[in-house]
Amino acid sequence: QVQLVESGGGLVQAGGSLRLSCAASGFTFSSANMSWYRQAPGKERELVARIPRTGGSTYYADSVKGRFTISRDNAKSTVYLQMNNLKAEDTARYYCRAFNYWGQGTQVTVSS
C-alpha cells in the first residue's frame, strides 16, 4: 500500500533552518508529482511547494519563496523541503502528498 512518511520537523528559533524528508513507498515514485502542504492551528491546509515528477519547474507559495527549496531523489523515493530563515508564521504541521495520498505529517515549531 502507499506510504508517505515525513520526518525532520522540530523546534527551531526564528532565522534557523530545518530539512524535511518524505519517504515514499507503494507506488512508482518517479511517476508522481510531489507536494508539501502545511496546516497551522485554526487554518486551512495550504500548498507550500510542488515538484513535478521530472524534477523540473517547481512551484512555491509566495510566503515561502526565496526561503524554501523543494527537491527530490527518485533513486531514494524521497522528496525534501529545505526551509531556511524560518519565521514564527511557518509554525505548522507539514504534510507530504502524492496523488491523493497524504503522510501523517511532521510538526514544525518556530520560536520568535
Secondary structure as UniProt FT lines:
FT   STRAND          3..7
FT   STRAND          10..13
FT   TURN            14..15
FT   STRAND          18..25
FT   HELIX           29..31
FT   STRAND          34..39
FT   TURN            41..42
FT   STRAND          46..51
FT   TURN            53..54
FT   STRAND          59..60
FT   TURN            62..67
FT   STRAND          68..73
FT   TURN            74..77
FT   STRAND          78..83
FT   HELIX           88..90
FT   STRAND          92..98
FT   TURN            99..100
FT   STRAND          101..102
FT   STRAND          106..111
//
